[in-house]
């Protein structure tokens, strides 16, 4: 509850920034669709759910990237090729 209180201003700022993104003809159609989907999604789920989900996805992508980098580096060492 305290974390929600601390993070709520950041979530409100994020919602405000997403709402201020102009949807016009000069943007790519895929970007316009993404923005409209984000606006609709923010009305169904609160911003903290989206922050948690995106943070979780980024965390696991970073872990997999780090493991891949370690395997790549260890592949160059002939005695530690990992099988």
PDB file of N, CA, C and O in Angstrom, chain B, residues numbered from 101:
ATOM      1  N   UNK B 101       0.819  -1.179   0.000  1.00  0.00           N
ATOM      2  CA  UNK B 101       0.000   0.000   0.000  1.00  0.00           C
ATOM      3  C   UNK B 101       0.871   1.254   0.000  1.00  0.00           C
ATOM      4  O   UNK B 101       0.543   2.248  -0.649  1.00  0.00           O
ATOM      5  N   UNK B 102       1.960   1.202   0.716  1.00  0.00           N
ATOM      6  CA  UNK B 102       2.867   2.352   0.735  1.00  0.00           C
ATOM      7  C   UNK B 102       3.539   2.511  -0.626  1.00  0.00           C
ATOM      8  O   UNK B 102       3.731   3.626  -1.110  1.00  0.00           O
ATOM      9  N   UNK B 103       3.895   1.376  -1.237  1.00  0.00           N
ATOM     10  CA  UNK B 103       4.525   1.438  -2.561  1.00  0.00           C
ATOM     11  C   UNK B 103       3.555   2.012  -3.579  1.00  0.00           C
ATOM     12  O   UNK B 103       3.951   2.794  -4.443  1.00  0.00           O
ATOM     13  N   UNK B 104       2.287   1.631  -3.483  1.00  0.00           N
ATOM     14  CA  UNK B 104       1.287   2.181  -4.392  1.00  0.00           C
ATOM     15  C   UNK B 104       1.152   3.688  -4.196  1.00  0.00           C
ATOM     16  O   UNK B 104       1.010   4.432  -5.167  1.00  0.00           O
ATOM     17  N   UNK B 105       1.197   4.134  -2.959  1.00  0.00           N
ATOM     18  CA  UNK B 105       1.107   5.563  -2.673  1.00  0.00           C
ATOM     19  C   UNK B 105       2.314   6.310  -3.232  1.00  0.00           C
ATOM     20  O   UNK B 105       2.178   7.417  -3.754  1.00  0.00           O
ATOM     21  N   UNK B 106       3.484   5.709  -3.123  1.00  0.00           N
ATOM     22  CA  UNK B 106       4.700   6.344  -3.628  1.00  0.00           C
ATOM     23  C   UNK B 106       4.701   6.383  -5.158  1.00  0.00           C
ATOM     24  O   UNK B 106       5.112   7.375  -5.759  1.00  0.00           O
ATOM     25  N   UNK B 107       4.238   5.293  -5.783  1.00  0.00           N
ATOM     26  CA  UNK B 107       4.306   5.186  -7.242  1.00  0.00           C
ATOM     27  C   UNK B 107       3.118   5.810  -7.966  1.00  0.00           C
ATOM     28  O   UNK B 107       3.184   5.998  -9.181  1.00  0.00           O
ATOM     29  N   UNK B 108       2.041   6.136  -7.268  1.00  0.00           N
ATOM     30  CA  UNK B 108       0.850   6.661  -7.939  1.00  0.00           C
ATOM     31  C   UNK B 108       1.109   7.948  -8.726  1.00  0.00           C
ATOM     32  O   UNK B 108       0.518   8.105  -9.795  1.00  0.00           O
ATOM     33  N   UNK B 109       1.957   8.883  -8.265  1.00  0.00           N
ATOM     34  CA  UNK B 109       2.221  10.051  -9.121  1.00  0.00           C
ATOM     35  C   UNK B 109       2.893   9.682 -10.448  1.00  0.00           C
ATOM     36  O   UNK B 109       2.618  10.297 -11.479  1.00  0.00           O
ATOM     37  N   UNK B 110       3.763   8.689 -10.418  1.00  0.00           N
ATOM     38  CA  UNK B 110       4.418   8.258 -11.659  1.00  0.00           C
ATOM     39  C   UNK B 110       3.416   7.628 -12.618  1.00  0.00           C
ATOM     40  O   UNK B 110       3.487   7.844 -13.827  1.00  0.00           O
ATOM     41  N   UNK B 111       2.475   6.845 -12.074  1.00  0.00           N
ATOM     42  CA  UNK B 111       1.458   6.237 -12.919  1.00  0.00           C
ATOM     43  C   UNK B 111       0.541   7.299 -13.519  1.00  0.00           C
ATOM     44  O   UNK B 111       0.143   7.188 -14.678  1.00  0.00           O
ATOM     45  N   UNK B 112       0.206   8.315 -12.748  1.00  0.00           N
ATOM     46  CA  UNK B 112      -0.629   9.394 -13.271  1.00  0.00           C
ATOM     47  C   UNK B 112       0.093  10.174 -14.365  1.00  0.00           C
ATOM     48  O   UNK B 112      -0.518  10.575 -15.355  1.00  0.00           O
ATOM     49  N   UNK B 113       1.392  10.386 -14.184  1.00  0.00           N
ATOM     50  CA  UNK B 113       2.180  11.060 -15.216  1.00  0.00           C
ATOM     51  C   UNK B 113       2.217  10.220 -16.488  1.00  0.00           C
ATOM     52  O   UNK B 113       2.079  10.753 -17.589  1.00  0.00           O
ATOM     53  N   UNK B 114       2.403   8.901 -16.341  1.00  0.00           N
ATOM     54  CA  UNK B 114       2.433   8.012 -17.510  1.00  0.00           C
ATOM     55  C   UNK B 114       1.087   8.034 -18.235  1.00  0.00           C
ATOM     56  O   UNK B 114       1.047   8.084 -19.464  1.00  0.00           O
ATOM     57  N   UNK B 115      -0.008   7.998 -17.485  1.00  0.00           N
ATOM     58  CA  UNK B 115      -1.324   8.064 -18.114  1.00  0.00           C
ATOM     59  C   UNK B 115      -1.526   9.394 -18.833  1.00  0.00           C
ATOM     60  O   UNK B 115      -2.100   9.434 -19.921  1.00  0.00           O
ATOM     61  N   UNK B 116      -1.059  10.470 -18.232  1.00  0.00           N
ATOM     62  CA  UNK B 116      -1.178  11.782 -18.856  1.00  0.00           C
ATOM     63  C   UNK B 116      -0.371  11.885 -20.134  1.00  0.00           C
ATOM     64  O   UNK B 116      -0.827  12.470 -21.116  1.00  0.00           O
ATOM     65  N   UNK B 117       0.833  11.316 -20.127  1.00  0.00           N
ATOM     66  CA  UNK B 117       1.669  11.356 -21.329  1.00  0.00           C
ATOM     67  C   UNK B 117       1.035  10.544 -22.445  1.00  0.00           C
ATOM     68  O   UNK B 117       1.025  10.977 -23.597  1.00  0.00           O
ATOM     69  N   UNK B 118       0.503   9.362 -22.115  1.00  0.00           N
ATOM     70  CA  UNK B 118      -0.147   8.536 -23.146  1.00  0.00           C
ATOM     71  C   UNK B 118      -1.376   9.243 -23.693  1.00  0.00           C
ATOM     72  O   UNK B 118      -1.645   9.175 -24.892  1.00  0.00           O
ATOM     73  N   UNK B 119      -2.130   9.924 -22.825  1.00  0.00           N
ATOM     74  CA  UNK B 119      -3.323  10.631 -23.291  1.00  0.00           C
ATOM     75  C   UNK B 119      -2.970  11.843 -24.150  1.00  0.00           C
ATOM     76  O   UNK B 119      -3.774  12.257 -24.986  1.00  0.00           O
ATOM     77  N   UNK B 120      -1.770  12.425 -23.958  1.00  0.00           N
ATOM     78  CA  UNK B 120      -1.384  13.606 -24.726  1.00  0.00           C
ATOM     79  C   UNK B 120      -0.771  13.295 -26.084  1.00  0.00           C
ATOM     80  O   UNK B 120      -0.569  14.200 -26.893  1.00  0.00           O
ATOM     81  N   UNK B 121      -0.473  12.025 -26.342  1.00  0.00           N
ATOM     82  CA  UNK B 121       0.118  11.664 -27.637  1.00  0.00           C
ATOM     83  C   UNK B 121      -0.915  11.932 -28.726  1.00  0.00           C
ATOM     84  O   UNK B 121      -2.013  11.374 -28.696  1.00  0.00           O
ATOM     85  N   UNK B 122      -0.572  12.770 -29.672  1.00  0.00           N
ATOM     86  CA  UNK B 122      -1.552  13.090 -30.712  1.00  0.00           C
ATOM     87  C   UNK B 122      -1.708  11.934 -31.695  1.00  0.00           C
ATOM     88  O   UNK B 122      -0.733  11.304 -32.105  1.00  0.00           O
ATOM     89  N   UNK B 123      -2.926  11.682 -32.048  1.00  0.00           N
ATOM     90  CA  UNK B 123      -3.204  10.668 -33.058  1.00  0.00           C
ATOM     91  C   UNK B 123      -3.567  11.424 -34.322  1.00  0.00           C
ATOM     92  O   UNK B 123      -4.657  11.986 -34.437  1.00  0.00           O
ATOM     93  N   UNK B 124      -2.647  11.432 -35.263  1.00  0.00           N
ATOM     94  CA  UNK B 124      -2.886  12.188 -36.488  1.00  0.00           C
ATOM     95  C   UNK B 124      -2.481  11.356 -37.692  1.00  0.00           C
ATOM     96  O   UNK B 124      -2.024  10.220 -37.566  1.00  0.00           O
ATOM     97  N   UNK B 125      -2.656  11.939 -38.829  1.00  0.00           N
ATOM     98  CA  UNK B 125      -2.357  11.264 -40.083  1.00  0.00           C
ATOM     99  C   UNK B 125      -0.851  11.181 -40.348  1.00  0.00           C
ATOM    100  O   UNK B 125      -0.405  10.374 -41.164  1.00  0.00           O
ATOM    101  N   UNK B 126      -0.072  12.017 -39.659  1.00  0.00           N
ATOM    102  CA  UNK B 126       1.365  12.041 -39.921  1.00  0.00           C
ATOM    103  C   UNK B 126       2.098  10.864 -39.266  1.00  0.00           C
ATOM    104  O   UNK B 126       3.234  10.566 -39.634  1.00  0.00           O
ATOM    105  N   UNK B 127       1.463  10.201 -38.308  1.00  0.00           N
ATOM    106  CA  UNK B 127       2.082   9.044 -37.672  1.00  0.00           C
ATOM    107  C   UNK B 127       1.836   7.791 -38.498  1.00  0.00           C
ATOM    108  O   UNK B 127       0.886   7.720 -39.278  1.00  0.00           O
ATOM    109  N   UNK B 128       2.701   6.811 -38.316  1.00  0.00           N
ATOM    110  CA  UNK B 128       2.530   5.540 -39.020  1.00  0.00           C
ATOM    111  C   UNK B 128       1.252   4.856 -38.530  1.00  0.00           C
ATOM    112  O   UNK B 128       0.901   4.969 -37.356  1.00  0.00           O
ATOM    113  N   UNK B 129       0.561   4.153 -39.417  1.00  0.00           N
ATOM    114  CA  UNK B 129      -0.704   3.511 -39.001  1.00  0.00           C
ATOM    115  C   UNK B 129      -0.517   2.498 -37.873  1.00  0.00           C
ATOM    116  O   UNK B 129      -1.381   2.369 -37.006  1.00  0.00           O
ATOM    117  N   UNK B 130       0.590   1.790 -37.880  1.00  0.00           N
ATOM    118  CA  UNK B 130       0.804   0.817 -36.805  1.00  0.00           C
ATOM    119  C   UNK B 130       0.998   1.520 -35.461  1.00  0.00           C
ATOM    120  O   UNK B 130       0.573   1.007 -34.425  1.00  0.00           O
ATOM    121  N   UNK B 131       1.637   2.692 -35.474  1.00  0.00           N
ATOM    122  CA  UNK B 131       1.831   3.457 -34.243  1.00  0.00           C
ATOM    123  C   UNK B 131       0.505   4.025 -33.747  1.00  0.00           C
ATOM    124  O   UNK B 131       0.256   4.063 -32.542  1.00  0.00           O
ATOM    125  N   UNK B 132      -0.336   4.459 -34.661  1.00  0.00           N
ATOM    126  CA  UNK B 132      -1.659   4.972 -34.287  1.00  0.00           C
ATOM    127  C   UNK B 132      -2.485   3.853 -33.653  1.00  0.00           C
ATOM    128  O   UNK B 132      -3.163   4.074 -32.650  1.00  0.00           O
ATOM    129  N   UNK B 133      -2.428   2.641 -34.242  1.00  0.00           N
ATOM    130  CA  UNK B 133      -3.151   1.508 -33.681  1.00  0.00           C
ATOM    131  C   UNK B 133      -2.622   1.144 -32.293  1.00  0.00           C
ATOM    132  O   UNK B 133      -3.403   0.820 -31.398  1.00  0.00           O
ATOM    133  N   UNK B 134      -1.307   1.196 -32.110  1.00  0.00           N
ATOM    134  CA  UNK B 134      -0.713   0.889 -30.815  1.00  0.00           C
ATOM    135  C   UNK B 134      -1.142   1.899 -29.759  1.00  0.00           C
ATOM    136  O   UNK B 134      -1.470   1.524 -28.633  1.00  0.00           O
ATOM    137  N   UNK B 135      -1.141   3.170 -30.116  1.00  0.00           N
ATOM    138  CA  UNK B 135      -1.556   4.216 -29.170  1.00  0.00           C
ATOM    139  C   UNK B 135      -3.023   4.046 -28.797  1.00  0.00           C
ATOM    140  O   UNK B 135      -3.371   4.145 -27.621  1.00  0.00           O
ATOM    141  N   UNK B 136      -3.881   3.795 -29.764  1.00  0.00           N
ATOM    142  CA  UNK B 136      -5.300   3.622 -29.449  1.00  0.00           C
ATOM    143  C   UNK B 136      -5.531   2.368 -28.613  1.00  0.00           C
ATOM    144  O   UNK B 136      -6.415   2.349 -27.757  1.00  0.00           O
ATOM    145  N   UNK B 137      -4.743   1.321 -28.853  1.00  0.00           N
ATOM    146  CA  UNK B 137      -4.855   0.116 -28.034  1.00  0.00           C
ATOM    147  C   UNK B 137      -4.401   0.386 -26.605  1.00  0.00           C
ATOM    148  O   UNK B 137      -5.017  -0.105 -25.659  1.00  0.00           O
ATOM    149  N   UNK B 138      -3.329   1.162 -26.437  1.00  0.00           N
ATOM    150  CA  UNK B 138      -2.866   1.508 -25.095  1.00  0.00           C
ATOM    151  C   UNK B 138      -3.893   2.344 -24.346  1.00  0.00           C
ATOM    152  O   UNK B 138      -4.103   2.143 -23.150  1.00  0.00           O
ATOM    153  N   UNK B 139      -4.530   3.271 -25.034  1.00  0.00           N
ATOM    154  CA  UNK B 139      -5.536   4.112 -24.388  1.00  0.00           C
ATOM    155  C   UNK B 139      -6.723   3.256 -23.941  1.00  0.00           C
ATOM    156  O   UNK B 139      -7.250   3.452 -22.845  1.00  0.00           O
ATOM    157  N   UNK B 140      -7.145   2.308 -24.786  1.00  0.00           N
ATOM    158  CA  UNK B 140      -8.258   1.437 -24.409  1.00  0.00           C
ATOM    159  C   UNK B 140      -7.855   0.497 -23.274  1.00  0.00           C
ATOM    160  O   UNK B 140      -8.642   0.240 -22.364  1.00  0.00           O
ATOM    161  N   UNK B 141      -6.634  -0.007 -23.334  1.00  0.00           N
ATOM    162  CA  UNK B 141      -6.176  -0.936 -22.293  1.00  0.00           C
ATOM    163  C   UNK B 141      -6.043  -0.240 -20.946  1.00  0.00           C
ATOM    164  O   UNK B 141      -6.335  -0.840 -19.912  1.00  0.00           O
ATOM    165  N   UNK B 142      -5.607   1.018 -20.942  1.00  0.00           N
ATOM    166  CA  UNK B 142      -5.467   1.763 -19.687  1.00  0.00           C
ATOM    167  C   UNK B 142      -6.822   2.013 -19.040  1.00  0.00           C
ATOM    168  O   UNK B 142      -6.887   2.246 -17.833  1.00  0.00           O
ATOM    169  N   UNK B 143      -7.908   1.971 -19.812  1.00  0.00           N
ATOM    170  CA  UNK B 143      -9.221   2.174 -19.210  1.00  0.00           C
ATOM    171  C   UNK B 143      -9.735   0.900 -18.537  1.00  0.00           C
ATOM    172  O   UNK B 143     -10.584   0.982 -17.649  1.00  0.00           O
ATOM    173  N   UNK B 144      -9.241  -0.275 -18.939  1.00  0.00           N
ATOM    174  CA  UNK B 144      -9.681  -1.527 -18.326  1.00  0.00           C
ATOM    175  C   UNK B 144      -8.836  -1.928 -17.127  1.00  0.00           C
ATOM    176  O   UNK B 144      -9.365  -2.403 -16.122  1.00  0.00           O
ATOM    177  N   UNK B 145      -7.515  -1.737 -17.228  1.00  0.00           N
ATOM    178  CA  UNK B 145      -6.622  -2.121 -16.142  1.00  0.00           C
ATOM    179  C   UNK B 145      -5.873  -0.886 -15.668  1.00  0.00           C
ATOM    180  O   UNK B 145      -5.545  -0.015 -16.473  1.00  0.00           O
ATOM    181  N   UNK B 146      -5.599  -0.798 -14.375  1.00  0.00           N
ATOM    182  CA  UNK B 146      -4.863   0.368 -13.868  1.00  0.00           C
ATOM    183  C   UNK B 146      -3.414   0.359 -14.341  1.00  0.00           C
ATOM    184  O   UNK B 146      -2.902  -0.656 -14.813  1.00  0.00           O
ATOM    185  N   UNK B 147      -2.780   1.491 -14.204  1.00  0.00           N
ATOM    186  CA  UNK B 147      -1.421   1.649 -14.716  1.00  0.00           C
ATOM    187  C   UNK B 147      -0.423   0.772 -13.973  1.00  0.00           C
ATOM    188  O   UNK B 147       0.582   0.363 -14.552  1.00  0.00           O
ATOM    189  N   UNK B 148      -0.680   0.474 -12.699  1.00  0.00           N
ATOM    190  CA  UNK B 148       0.288  -0.343 -11.973  1.00  0.00           C
ATOM    191  C   UNK B 148       0.323  -1.769 -12.504  1.00  0.00           C
ATOM    192  O   UNK B 148       1.368  -2.418 -12.447  1.00  0.00           O
ATOM    193  N   UNK B 149      -0.795  -2.269 -13.018  1.00  0.00           N
ATOM    194  CA  UNK B 149      -0.803  -3.606 -13.621  1.00  0.00           C
ATOM    195  C   UNK B 149       0.069  -3.606 -14.869  1.00  0.00           C
ATOM    196  O   UNK B 149       0.844  -4.538 -15.085  1.00  0.00           O
ATOM    197  N   UNK B 150      -0.052  -2.571 -15.690  1.00  0.00           N
ATOM    198  CA  UNK B 150       0.749  -2.498 -16.911  1.00  0.00           C
ATOM    199  C   UNK B 150       2.223  -2.298 -16.588  1.00  0.00           C
ATOM    200  O   UNK B 150       3.088  -2.869 -17.252  1.00  0.00           O
ATOM    201  N   UNK B 151       2.512  -1.496 -15.578  1.00  0.00           N
ATOM    202  CA  UNK B 151       3.913  -1.293 -15.185  1.00  0.00           C
ATOM    203  C   UNK B 151       4.520  -2.597 -14.690  1.00  0.00           C
ATOM    204  O   UNK B 151       5.662  -2.915 -15.019  1.00  0.00           O
ATOM    205  N   UNK B 152       3.772  -3.347 -13.908  1.00  0.00           N
ATOM    206  CA  UNK B 152       4.267  -4.630 -13.413  1.00  0.00           C
ATOM    207  C   UNK B 152       4.484  -5.615 -14.560  1.00  0.00           C
ATOM    208  O   UNK B 152       5.503  -6.303 -14.600  1.00  0.00           O
ATOM    209  N   UNK B 153       3.531  -5.685 -15.493  1.00  0.00           N
ATOM    210  CA  UNK B 153       3.645  -6.626 -16.604  1.00  0.00           C
ATOM    211  C   UNK B 153       4.824  -6.275 -17.509  1.00  0.00           C
ATOM    212  O   UNK B 153       5.601  -7.153 -17.882  1.00  0.00           O
ATOM    213  N   UNK B 154       4.958  -5.010 -17.859  1.00  0.00           N
ATOM    214  CA  UNK B 154       6.058  -4.599 -18.736  1.00  0.00           C
ATOM    215  C   UNK B 154       7.397  -4.762 -18.025  1.00  0.00           C
ATOM    216  O   UNK B 154       8.383  -5.174 -18.637  1.00  0.00           O
ATOM    217  N   UNK B 155       7.433  -4.439 -16.738  1.00  0.00           N
ATOM    218  CA  UNK B 155       8.659  -4.630 -15.972  1.00  0.00           C
ATOM    219  C   UNK B 155       9.052  -6.093 -15.878  1.00  0.00           C
ATOM    220  O   UNK B 155      10.233  -6.428 -15.969  1.00  0.00           O
ATOM    221  N   UNK B 156       8.072  -6.965 -15.697  1.00  0.00           N
ATOM    222  CA  UNK B 156       8.337  -8.391 -15.625  1.00  0.00           C
ATOM    223  C   UNK B 156       8.868  -8.921 -16.959  1.00  0.00           C
ATOM    224  O   UNK B 156       9.819  -9.703 -16.985  1.00  0.00           O
ATOM    225  N   UNK B 157       8.262  -8.501 -18.047  1.00  0.00           N
ATOM    226  CA  UNK B 157       8.726  -8.934 -19.372  1.00  0.00           C
ATOM    227  C   UNK B 157      10.139  -8.438 -19.630  1.00  0.00           C
ATOM    228  O   UNK B 157      10.979  -9.202 -20.107  1.00  0.00           O
ATOM    229  N   UNK B 158      10.417  -7.185 -19.327  1.00  0.00           N
ATOM    230  CA  UNK B 158      11.762  -6.650 -19.534  1.00  0.00           C
ATOM    231  C   UNK B 158      12.794  -7.353 -18.651  1.00  0.00           C
ATOM    232  O   UNK B 158      13.931  -7.564 -19.073  1.00  0.00           O
ATOM    233  N   UNK B 159      12.403  -7.715 -17.430  1.00  0.00           N
ATOM    234  CA  UNK B 159      13.307  -8.437 -16.538  1.00  0.00           C
ATOM    235  C   UNK B 159      13.699  -9.780 -17.136  1.00  0.00           C
ATOM    236  O   UNK B 159      14.881 -10.121 -17.157  1.00  0.00           O
ATOM    237  N   UNK B 160      12.728 -10.549 -17.624  1.00  0.00           N
ATOM    238  CA  UNK B 160      13.036 -11.866 -18.163  1.00  0.00           C
ATOM    239  C   UNK B 160      13.796 -11.769 -19.481  1.00  0.00           C
ATOM    240  O   UNK B 160      14.640 -12.620 -19.760  1.00  0.00           O
ATOM    241  N   UNK B 161      13.522 -10.772 -20.283  1.00  0.00           N
ATOM    242  CA  UNK B 161      14.305 -10.580 -21.515  1.00  0.00           C
ATOM    243  C   UNK B 161      15.751 -10.259 -21.168  1.00  0.00           C
ATOM    244  O   UNK B 161      16.669 -10.753 -21.823  1.00  0.00           O
ATOM    245  N   UNK B 162      15.964  -9.436 -20.145  1.00  0.00           N
ATOM    246  CA  UNK B 162      17.325  -9.100 -19.725  1.00  0.00           C
ATOM    247  C   UNK B 162      18.045 -10.327 -19.180  1.00  0.00           C
ATOM    248  O   UNK B 162      19.235 -10.507 -19.442  1.00  0.00           O
ATOM    249  N   UNK B 163      17.349 -11.172 -18.427  1.00  0.00           N
ATOM    250  CA  UNK B 163      17.961 -12.392 -17.900  1.00  0.00           C
ATOM    251  C   UNK B 163      18.369 -13.316 -19.039  1.00  0.00           C
ATOM    252  O   UNK B 163      19.475 -13.856 -19.024  1.00  0.00           O
ATOM    253  N   UNK B 164      17.506 -13.506 -20.018  1.00  0.00           N
ATOM    254  CA  UNK B 164      17.834 -14.373 -21.142  1.00  0.00           C
ATOM    255  C   UNK B 164      18.988 -13.795 -21.965  1.00  0.00           C
ATOM    256  O   UNK B 164      19.839 -14.539 -22.452  1.00  0.00           O
ATOM    257  N   UNK B 165      19.014 -12.496 -22.115  1.00  0.00           N
ATOM    258  CA  UNK B 165      20.115 -11.860 -22.832  1.00  0.00           C
ATOM    259  C   UNK B 165      21.428 -12.045 -22.079  1.00  0.00           C
ATOM    260  O   UNK B 165      22.459 -12.312 -22.695  1.00  0.00           O
ATOM    261  N   UNK B 166      21.403 -11.910 -20.774  1.00  0.00           N
ATOM    262  CA  UNK B 166      22.600 -12.100 -19.966  1.00  0.00           C
ATOM    263  C   UNK B 166      23.091 -13.546 -20.030  1.00  0.00           C
ATOM    264  O   UNK B 166      24.293 -13.781 -20.153  1.00  0.00           O
ATOM    265  N   UNK B 167      22.190 -14.506 -19.950  1.00  0.00           N
ATOM    266  CA  UNK B 167      22.579 -15.913 -20.055  1.00  0.00           C
ATOM    267  C   UNK B 167      23.164 -16.205 -21.429  1.00  0.00           C
ATOM    268  O   UNK B 167      24.158 -16.923 -21.537  1.00  0.00           O
ATOM    269  N   UNK B 168      22.561 -15.660 -22.474  1.00  0.00           N
ATOM    270  CA  UNK B 168      23.099 -15.843 -23.823  1.00  0.00           C
ATOM    271  C   UNK B 168      24.482 -15.229 -23.982  1.00  0.00           C
ATOM    272  O   UNK B 168      25.352 -15.804 -24.637  1.00  0.00           O
ATOM    273  N   UNK B 169      24.682 -14.066 -23.384  1.00  0.00           N
ATOM    274  CA  UNK B 169      25.986 -13.418 -23.444  1.00  0.00           C
ATOM    275  C   UNK B 169      27.042 -14.236 -22.703  1.00  0.00           C
ATOM    276  O   UNK B 169      28.169 -14.370 -23.182  1.00  0.00           O
ATOM    277  N   UNK B 170      26.691 -14.779 -21.552  1.00  0.00           N
ATOM    278  CA  UNK B 170      27.628 -15.611 -20.795  1.00  0.00           C
ATOM    279  C   UNK B 170      27.978 -16.869 -21.583  1.00  0.00           C
ATOM    280  O   UNK B 170      29.145 -17.259 -21.634  1.00  0.00           O
ATOM    281  N   UNK B 171      26.986 -17.508 -22.198  1.00  0.00           N
ATOM    282  CA  UNK B 171      27.255 -18.699 -23.006  1.00  0.00           C
ATOM    283  C   UNK B 171      28.120 -18.354 -24.211  1.00  0.00           C
ATOM    284  O   UNK B 171      28.986 -19.139 -24.596  1.00  0.00           O
ATOM    285  N   UNK B 172      27.900 -17.208 -24.800  1.00  0.00           N
ATOM    286  CA  UNK B 172      28.690 -16.779 -25.948  1.00  0.00           C
ATOM    287  C   UNK B 172      30.145 -16.555 -25.551  1.00  0.00           C
ATOM    288  O   UNK B 172      31.057 -16.976 -26.261  1.00  0.00           O
ATOM    289  N   UNK B 173      30.361 -15.892 -24.419  1.00  0.00           N
ATOM    290  CA  UNK B 173      31.733 -15.635 -23.951  1.00  0.00           C
ATOM    291  C   UNK B 173      32.416 -16.941 -23.564  1.00  0.00           C
ATOM    292  O   UNK B 173      33.584 -17.145 -23.894  1.00  0.00           O
ATOM    293  N   UNK B 174      31.709 -17.825 -22.872  1.00  0.00           N
ATOM    294  CA  UNK B 174      32.302 -19.095 -22.484  1.00  0.00           C
ATOM    295  C   UNK B 174      32.574 -19.997 -23.683  1.00  0.00           C
ATOM    296  O   UNK B 174      33.411 -20.897 -23.598  1.00  0.00           O
ATOM    297  N   UNK B 175      31.896 -19.778 -24.775  1.00  0.00           N
ATOM    298  CA  UNK B 175      32.146 -20.554 -25.993  1.00  0.00           C
ATOM    299  C   UNK B 175      33.504 -20.259 -26.601  1.00  0.00           C
ATOM    300  O   UNK B 175      34.053 -21.093 -27.321  1.00  0.00           O
ATOM    301  N   UNK B 176      34.051 -19.090 -26.325  1.00  0.00           N
ATOM    302  CA  UNK B 176      35.361 -18.736 -26.856  1.00  0.00           C
ATOM    303  C   UNK B 176      36.517 -19.331 -26.051  1.00  0.00           C
ATOM    304  O   UNK B 176      37.648 -19.397 -26.533  1.00  0.00           O
ATOM    305  N   UNK B 177      36.226 -19.760 -24.826  1.00  0.00           N
ATOM    306  CA  UNK B 177      37.270 -20.366 -23.991  1.00  0.00           C
ATOM    307  C   UNK B 177      37.251 -21.869 -24.297  1.00  0.00           C
ATOM    308  O   UNK B 177      36.258 -22.540 -24.015  1.00  0.00           O
ATOM    309  N   UNK B 178      38.325 -22.399 -24.864  1.00  0.00           N
ATOM    310  CA  UNK B 178      38.297 -23.798 -25.349  1.00  0.00           C
ATOM    311  C   UNK B 178      38.064 -24.821 -24.229  1.00  0.00           C
ATOM    312  O   UNK B 178      37.419 -25.841 -24.471  1.00  0.00           O
ATOM    313  N   UNK B 179      38.554 -24.587 -23.051  1.00  0.00           N
ATOM    314  CA  UNK B 179      38.389 -25.588 -22.000  1.00  0.00           C
ATOM    315  C   UNK B 179      37.057 -25.490 -21.292  1.00  0.00           C
ATOM    316  O   UNK B 179      36.702 -26.391 -20.532  1.00  0.00           O
ATOM    317  N   UNK B 180      36.304 -24.420 -21.520  1.00  0.00           N
ATOM    318  CA  UNK B 180      35.015 -24.236 -20.843  1.00  0.00           C
ATOM    319  C   UNK B 180      33.879 -24.079 -21.852  1.00  0.00           C
ATOM    320  O   UNK B 180      33.056 -23.173 -21.725  1.00  0.00           O
ATOM    321  N   UNK B 181      33.833 -24.948 -22.839  1.00  0.00           N
ATOM    322  CA  UNK B 181      32.831 -24.783 -23.887  1.00  0.00           C
ATOM    323  C   UNK B 181      31.450 -25.278 -23.467  1.00  0.00           C
ATOM    324  O   UNK B 181      30.486 -25.054 -24.199  1.00  0.00           O
ATOM    325  N   UNK B 182      31.317 -25.925 -22.348  1.00  0.00           N
ATOM    326  CA  UNK B 182      30.005 -26.322 -21.857  1.00  0.00           C
ATOM    327  C   UNK B 182      29.432 -27.533 -22.539  1.00  0.00           C
ATOM    328  O   UNK B 182      28.232 -27.785 -22.428  1.00  0.00           O
ATOM    329  N   UNK B 183      30.231 -28.281 -23.231  1.00  0.00           N
ATOM    330  CA  UNK B 183      29.773 -29.544 -23.816  1.00  0.00           C
ATOM    331  C   UNK B 183      29.572 -29.505 -25.254  1.00  0.00           C
ATOM    332  O   UNK B 183      29.188 -30.510 -25.851  1.00  0.00           O
TER     333      UNK B 183
END
